[in-house]
Amino acid sequence: MLEKRHIDVTDRIVGKYVNDELNLYVENEPIGKMTVNEQGKSEYQLNNGYQYRDNKFYQHTDVTTGKDMKYTDCDNEEGWC
């Protein structure tokens, strides 16, 4: 069964500064940008599936819960072992 989760990825965020923007990455995957407005406050534009909240970055993802049943061909047992 799949369950929606919000995973804290804050400690995995890497920033690369390009053209007055800080491009944000998680494990080499671009997730968005950070800019600083005229008042000096950081603003985040994140891709779908990511969120910035309470000074942390979160990834929204589906995780498998419960028993992980798999189909396997086991000596004519009709596929389930």
MISE-586077 format. One line per 4 residues: number of its first residue (from 1); their letters; for each residue x, y, z of C-alpha. Coordinates in nm, 2 decimals, decimal comma. Example, Ala and Ser with C-alpha at 12.3 -4.5 7.8 and 13.67 -1.06 7.14 Angstrom:
1> as> 1,23:-0,45:0,78  1,37:-0,11:0,71
***
This chain:
1> mlek> 0,00:0,00:0,00  0,13:0,35:-0,08  0,11:0,63:0,18  0,19:1,00:0,12
5> rhid> 0,48:1,13:0,34  0,66:1,46:0,39  1,03:1,38:0,42  1,27:1,63:0,57
9> vtdr> 1,55:1,68:0,31  1,70:1,99:0,47  2,04:1,84:0,54  2,07:1,71:0,18
13> ivgk> 2,01:2,05:0,01  2,29:2,19:-0,20  2,29:2,54:-0,35  2,47:2,66:-0,66
17> yvnd> 2,48:3,04:-0,72  2,40:3,14:-1,08  2,29:3,49:-1,21  2,18:3,63:-0,88
21> elnl> 1,99:3,32:-0,79  2,07:3,02:-0,57  1,97:2,71:-0,75  1,87:2,43:-0,51
25> yven> 1,94:2,06:-0,55  1,88:1,73:-0,37  2,13:1,47:-0,48  2,20:1,65:-0,81
29> epig> 1,82:1,68:-0,89  1,72:2,05:-0,93  1,43:2,13:-0,69  1,40:2,51:-0,73
33> kmtv> 1,55:2,85:-0,66  1,61:3,09:-0,37  1,62:3,46:-0,43  1,65:3,76:-0,19
37> neqg> 1,38:4,03:-0,22  1,44:4,41:-0,18  1,37:4,38:0,19  1,65:4,12:0,23
41> ksey> 1,41:3,83:0,28  1,46:3,49:0,12  1,20:3,37:-0,13  1,17:3,01:-0,25
45> qlnn> 1,03:2,89:-0,58  1,03:2,51:-0,55  0,93:2,25:-0,80  0,62:2,03:-0,75
49> gyqy> 0,68:1,78:-0,47  0,89:2,01:-0,26  0,80:2,26:0,02  0,98:2,50:0,25
53> rdnk> 0,82:2,53:0,59  0,95:2,63:0,93  1,31:2,67:0,81  1,31:2,32:0,66
57> fyqh> 1,28:2,17:0,32  1,04:1,88:0,26  0,99:1,63:-0,02  0,64:1,50:-0,07
61> tdvt> 0,66:1,14:-0,18  0,48:0,80:-0,17  0,62:0,53:0,05  0,53:0,16:0,07
65> tgkd> 0,36:0,06:0,39  0,26:-0,29:0,51  0,38:-0,62:0,39  0,57:-0,60:0,06
69> mkyt> 0,42:-0,88:-0,14  0,59:-0,97:-0,47  0,49:-1,19:-0,76  0,74:-1,48:-0,80
73> dcdn> 0,73:-1,80:-1,01  0,79:-2,08:-0,75  0,77:-2,43:-0,89  0,41:-2,42:-1,02
77> eegw> 0,27:-2,26:-0,70  0,06:-2,03:-0,92  0,31:-1,74:-0,87  0,28:-1,69:-0,49
81> c> 0,53:-1,83:-0,25
***
